[in-house]
C-alpha cells in the first residue's frame, strides 16, 4: 500500500470522492498521508453537488476539508494553491498516488508531464461534462510508463490553454460547462474503483473507463504498453 495520496481538486468530483476515500484509507492504511490540493474557495452556489459543510462558505476548499479528514483518523495536509510549474515538484513526489479531479486540461497536462518525469507514480484522472465522463489510469514503474500518458491518448490535453490561471473559480467554469451531481458521483466512484484495483491487486485490466449516466454505462478500454501481468 502506498504511503502518500494526493487529491488534486476538491470540487464536484473531489469532494464526492473524499469521504469514501478516507474510509478506505483509514481501514486499509492508517499510516497513509492524504494531501488535499485546491486553490479555490467554496461558494454557496456549488452546494448542490459539492460535499462541504455550510460553515465552509468562503473558505479555501482544501483547508475546509482537511480538518474533517483528521477528525476521521487520517493524517492530512492541505495545500491551498492551484498547481503550477513551480510548485508541482514539491506537491507530487516519487511513489505518490495522485487522484486528479480537476475541471481543466491545463492542470491535467501539467500533472501528466510531471508524472512522466518520475520513476514511480500512479495517476488516476477523472473528469466529466454534463452527462458523461471518463477516468484514466497512468502508471510509472521503474521509469517506464506502462499505459502511456494522458496527452498521448488525448492530444487536446497537451494543447489546451484553459485552467485556473485565468482566475475563474469553479462556479464560473461550471456555468460554461454544466455539471450534474450524478455525473460527479459516477466519476468519483470509478476513480475509487480504480484506486482499489491498483492498491489491492497491484494492477487494473484497463487504462480508461468511459461513463454515461443516461445509459448507466461504464465502458473500459486499455492502452497498456506492457502485459497486465507485468504491471
C-alpha positions in Angstrom: 0.0 0.0 0.0 1.5 3.4 -0.9 2.0 5.8 1.9 1.1 9.1 0.2 -2.0 10.0 -1.6 -2.5 13.4 -3.3 -6.1 14.5 -4.2 -5.8 17.5 -6.6 -9.2 19.3 -6.9 -11.7 19.3 -4.1 -14.8 20.4 -6.1 -17.6 18.4 -7.7 -15.7 15.1 -8.2 -13.1 15.5 -5.5 -15.4 16.4 -2.6 -17.7 13.4 -3.5 -14.7 11.1 -3.6 -13.2 12.3 -0.3 -15.5 10.6 2.2 -15.2 7.0 0.8 -11.5 7.6 0.0 -10.9 8.5 3.7 -12.9 5.5 4.9 -10.9 3.2 2.6 -7.5 4.6 3.7 -8.3 4.6 7.4 -9.2 0.9 7.3 -6.5 -0.1 4.9 -3.5 2.0 5.7 -3.7 4.1 8.9 -0.1 5.3 8.2 -1.1 7.0 4.9 -0.9 10.7 4.4 -3.6 12.4 2.3 -2.7 15.7 0.7 -5.5 17.9 -0.5 -4.7 20.4 -3.2 -7.1 23.2 -4.3 -6.7 27.0 -4.8 -10.4 27.7 -5.0 -12.9 28.7 -2.3 -16.2 27.0 -1.6 -19.2 29.0 -2.9 -22.8 28.5 -1.8 -23.9 28.1 -5.4 -21.9 24.9 -5.6 -23.6 23.3 -2.6 -25.9 21.2 -4.7 -23.1 18.9 -6.0 -20.1 19.6 -3.7 -19.8 18.0 -0.3 -19.0 20.7 2.1 -20.4 21.9 5.5 -22.3 25.2 5.4 -19.5 26.7 7.6 -17.1 26.3 4.6 -18.6 29.0 2.5 -15.9 31.5 1.6 -13.1 29.2 2.8 -10.4 27.5 0.8 -11.7 24.1 -0.2 -8.6 22.1 0.8 -8.3 23.7 4.2 -12.0 23.4 4.8 -11.9 19.6 4.2 -8.6 18.8 5.9 -9.9 19.2 9.4 -12.7 16.7 8.8 -10.1 14.2 7.4 -8.0 14.5 10.5 -11.1 14.0 12.7 -11.7 10.8 10.8 -8.3 9.5 11.9 -6.2 10.1 8.8 -3.1 12.4 8.6 -3.9 15.2 6.2 -2.0 18.1 4.7 -3.9 21.0 3.0 -2.2 22.8 0.1 -4.5 25.9 -0.6 -2.9 26.5 -4.0 -3.5 25.8 -7.7 -0.8 23.6 -9.1 1.7 25.3 -11.4 5.2 24.7 -12.8 6.9 26.0 -9.7 5.0 24.0 -7.0 4.1 20.7 -8.7 7.5 19.3 -8.0 7.0 19.8 -4.2 3.4 18.6 -4.2 3.7 15.5 -6.3 6.6 13.2 -5.4 8.2 9.9 -6.1 5.9 7.0 -5.2 2.8 9.1 -4.9 -0.7 8.1 -5.9 -2.3 11.1 -7.5 -6.1 11.4 -7.7 -6.6 14.2 -10.3 -10.2 15.6 -10.1 -9.9 19.0 -11.8 -12.1 20.6 -14.5 -9.4 21.9 -16.9 -6.9 20.4 -19.3 -4.2 22.8 -18.3 -3.7 21.3 -14.9 -4.1 17.8 -16.4 -1.3 18.5 -18.8 0.9 19.9 -16.0 0.5 16.9 -13.8 0.8 14.5 -16.7 4.2 16.0 -17.7 5.5 15.8 -14.1 4.4 12.2 -13.6 6.3 11.3 -16.8 9.5 12.6 -15.1 9.1 10.3 -12.1 10.4 6.8 -11.8 7.4 5.5 -9.6 4.0 7.1 -9.5 0.3 6.4 -10.1 -2.1 8.9 -11.7 -5.8 8.4 -11.7 -7.5 11.2 -13.5 -11.3 11.8 -13.6 -13.3 14.4 -15.5 -16.8 14.9 -16.8 -19.1 17.0 -18.9 -22.8 17.2 -18.1 -23.9 13.6 -18.6 -20.7 11.7 -19.4 -17.2 11.4 -18.2 -14.1 9.3 -18.1 -11.3 8.1 -15.8 -7.7 7.4 -16.9 -5.0 5.4 -15.3 -1.4 6.2 -15.8 1.3 4.2 -14.1 5.1 4.8 -13.9 7.1 1.8 -12.8 10.9 1.7 -12.8 10.9 4.8 -15.0 8.6 3.2 -17.6 5.1 4.4 -18.5 3.0 1.3 -18.5 0.0 2.9 -20.0 1.4 5.8 -22.0 0.5 9.4 -20.9 -2.7 11.4 -20.8 -1.5 13.7 -23.5 -0.6 10.8 -25.9 -4.1 9.4 -25.8 -5.9 12.7 -25.6 -3.8 15.3 -27.5 -6.3 18.0 -26.7 -5.0 17.9 -23.1 -1.5 18.9 -24.2 -2.6 21.8 -26.3 -5.2 23.3 -24.0 -4.8 26.8 -22.5 -7.8 26.6 -20.1 -7.2 26.5 -16.4 -7.3 28.1 -13.0 -4.6 30.6 -14.1 -7.5 32.5 -15.7 -8.7 33.5 -12.2 -12.1 31.9 -12.7 -13.5 29.8 -9.9 -15.3 26.5 -10.1 -18.7 28.2 -10.3 -17.8 30.3 -13.4 -16.4 27.3 -15.2 -19.5 25.2 -14.3 -21.7 27.8 -15.8 -20.0 27.4 -19.1 -19.9 23.6 -18.9 -22.8 22.5 -16.7 -22.2 19.6 -14.4 -24.5 17.3 -12.5 -24.2 15.7 -9.1 -25.0 12.3 -10.6 -22.1 12.6 -13.1 -19.7 13.8 -10.4 -20.7 10.8 -8.3 -20.3 8.3 -11.1 -16.8 9.6 -11.9 -15.8 9.6 -8.2 -16.9 6.0 -7.8 -15.0 4.9 -10.9 -11.8 6.6 -9.6 -12.2 4.8 -6.2 -12.7 1.5 -8.1 -9.5 2.1 -10.0 -7.6 3.0 -6.8 -8.8 -0.1 -5.1 -7.7 -2.3 -8.0 -4.2 -0.8 -8.1 -3.7 -0.9 -4.3 -5.3 -4.3 -3.6 -4.4 -6.3 -6.7 -1.4 -4.4 -8.0 -2.9 -3.7 -11.4 -6.1 -3.0 -13.4 -7.2 -4.6 -16.6 -7.9 -1.2 -18.2 -6.4 2.2 -18.8 -9.5 4.2 -19.3 -13.2 4.0 -18.5 -15.9 5.9 -20.3 -19.0 6.7 -18.2 -22.6 7.7 -19.3 -25.1 8.5 -16.6 -28.1 8.4 -19.0 -27.3 4.8 -20.2 -25.9 4.0 -16.7 -22.9 2.6 -18.6 -19.2 2.2 -17.9 -17.1 1.1 -20.9 -13.4 0.2 -20.2 -10.6 0.2 -22.7 -6.8 -0.4 -22.5 -3.8 1.2 -24.0 -1.3 -0.9 -22.0 2.2 -0.8 -23.4 3.0 -4.0 -21.5 1.1 -7.0 -20.4 -1.2 -6.7 -17.4 0.9 -9.4 -15.5 4.0 -7.2 -15.9 2.1 -4.2 -14.5 
